[in-house]
Amino acid sequence: MERFDAKNWDEKKRIGYSRKVLQYFLHPKNVGEIENPSVTAKAGSPACGDMIKLYLKIEDEKIVDAKFRSYGCAANIATASVLTEMIIGKSIDDAKKIKFKDIVAELGGLPQIKHHCAVLAAEGLKQALAKWDVIQGRREIDERFVKLILAAVIDPLTGESVLHGHKYKGCEIEGKKVKIMLNVPKDDPEAEVFEEQIRESFEGLDVDLEIEFA
């Protein structure tokens, strides 16, 4: 079988991918997990096509290491990989400034139809840093924080956040107790998927999490 070589791939066959995207897809950086990470975050779901899970190691308010696991297309892998390289060595404050457009620019562009992969990577980073602020006591867990976490919990049938389509009913927060209420029947096959995603999204936080279904 002929070996694939990104350098010699005809420009017309790239579907709009830059050479840098292809290189990160073929030779991704920082793939894997960090043992005892400072914080983790997950955005997306394999059920709807694309998913990224970030692992960050933070020391003295600086990201000293970052790794990822992903499921999805070439753009999903490339955006997650380049993001880890962009944030290693950055302070928390500087990392918070990174937007999805910065990721797209760092890759030399992405087809418009693949911009959602950069959005997913940026949302994963935003979630991780918000969780870090909670862990450090700089941020309280309120409904705004809960919605930030739930924004990355994806409905496998629609590919949209659980916040859309009237599935999110509300939340109750009392101390460390966090109760999330969803307008999804408990016997609905989606209920188990949502619960798994939500619990994983709250991973690493000192909370007593309850998920109530309709």
N, C-alpha and C positions, 0 to 999 in steps of 0.2 A: 504494500500500500504506500502511495506517495505521501511523504511527510508534509504536513501543513506548515507553510511559512508565511507569516503575516506580511513580511517585506515584499513578497512577490505576488501577493493576492491582488488580482485586478481591481482597480478602484471602483468599478461599477458593481462589483460583487460584495462590497462592504456594507451595503444597506445604510450608508451614511455614517458608519463607524470610523472614527479617526484611527490612525495607526497606534496611538497611545492607548485607546480603549482596547484594541486587540491585544496589545502586549500585556496589559493588566489582566485581561481575560485568560490568555494563554499561560501567563506567568504571574499569578496573583501574589501580592505581598501580604504578610501578616495573617495568613489563614490559620485558624485553630482557636484554641481557648487558652486563657491565662489562668494558671492555678492560683486560687484565692484572689480573685479580682477585687478591686475596690468597689466597682459597680458594674452592673450589666444592664442591657436594654435590648428589647426585641421589637421589631416593627415588621408588619406584614404577616403573611401566613402562606405556607406551602400549598394550602388548599386552594388559594386564589392565584397562585403563580409565582409570586416573589416574596422573599423573606430575608431579613438580615438580623443577626444577633451580634451585638457589640460587647466586648470585654475590655474594660479599662483598668489600668493600674495607675493610681494617682499618689504622688508624694509631694508634700509641701505645695499643694495647690497647682501642681504641674502634672500633665499627662506624660508619664515616663514610658508607658507601653500601651499598645492597643492591638487587639486581634479581632477577627470576625469569623462567623460561620454564615453561609448564605445558601439560599436555594432559589434558583431562577435562571434568567437569561444572562448573556454575556455582559450586558449593560449593568445588571444587578451586581454581578461579581466585580466588575471594574470599578463601579462607584464606591462599593464598600471598601475595596482594597485601597484605592487612592485616598479615601477619607482617612483611613488609619495612618497613612503616611503624612497627611496634612496636619493631623492633630498631635502626633508624637512630638514631644518637646515643647508644646504650647501650654501656656497657662490656662486655667479654667476660664478666665474672663475672655481671653483671645479665642478660645475654642467656641465659646458661645456666639461669637460673631459670624461663624461660618454658616452660610446659607446654601441652599441647593444650587443656586446659580454659580457659586464659587466652585462647587464640585464639577459642574458641567464645564466650566472654563478650564479647570485644571486638567481635564481629560481632552481638551481641544475640541469640545463640542459633543453633542449627542443628538440623534434624530429626535424631533419633537415628540414622537410617539414613545420614546424611551426616557423622557424627562422624569417620569414618575419614579424611576429607579433612584435618581439623585434625590428626589423629594423623600423617598423612603429612608435613604442613608442619613439625610439631614434630620429627619424626624427621630431616627434612632439615637443620634447624637444628642439632640435636644432633650429627649426623654432621659438619657443616661445622666446628663449634667443636672437636670432638675432633681433626679433621684439623689445625686451626690449632695446637692444643697440640702435636701431633707435629712440625709444621713449626718451631715455636718451641723444640723440645727439652724441653718440659715433660712430655711423655708418650712412653712407649716403644710401639713396635708389638709387641704381644703378642696372644695368642689372643683375649683379651677385646676388644681393639680390632678385630681382624679380624671377630669376630662382630657388633660394632656396625655395621661397614660392610656386612656380608652381610645384616643384618636388613632393609636397604632394597633388596636384590636380589630381584626378584619372579619367581616361576614364572608364566609367561604362561598356563598351563593351569589352575592352581588359584587364582591371585591371592594366594598365600601366599608368605612369605619362603622363600628357598632353604634356610634353616636348618630348615624344617619338612619332614616327610615323608621323613626319613632321606637327604636328598640331600647334606647336608654330612658329609663323612667326617672332616675334620680339617685341620690346617695345620702346617707346619714353618717356623720362623723362625730364620735364622742371619745376623746382621748386617743388611745391606740386602736379603738374599734372603728373599722370602716365597713359600712354596709352598702353594697352596690345593688340597685334594683333594676332588673331588665324586663321589658315587655316581651318575653319569650317564654312559652310554656316549658315547664320542667321536663316534659316527656318529648320535647322537640329535639331531633338529632343535633341541631345547632347548639343547644344548651351546653352540651358537654364540651364542644369545641370552644365556645365562648369562655366557659369556666377555666379550661386549661390555659387559654391565652391570657386571661386576666390574672390568674395566679402567677403565671410565669413573669408577667409584666411587673408585678409587685415584688418579685424576688429581690431579696437583700434588704427590704424595708422592715422595720420592727413594728408590724401592724397585725391586728387580729382581723383578718379579712373574711367577710361573709358576702356571698352572692345569692341574691333572692330572685327567683324566677316567678313568672306569672302563674 
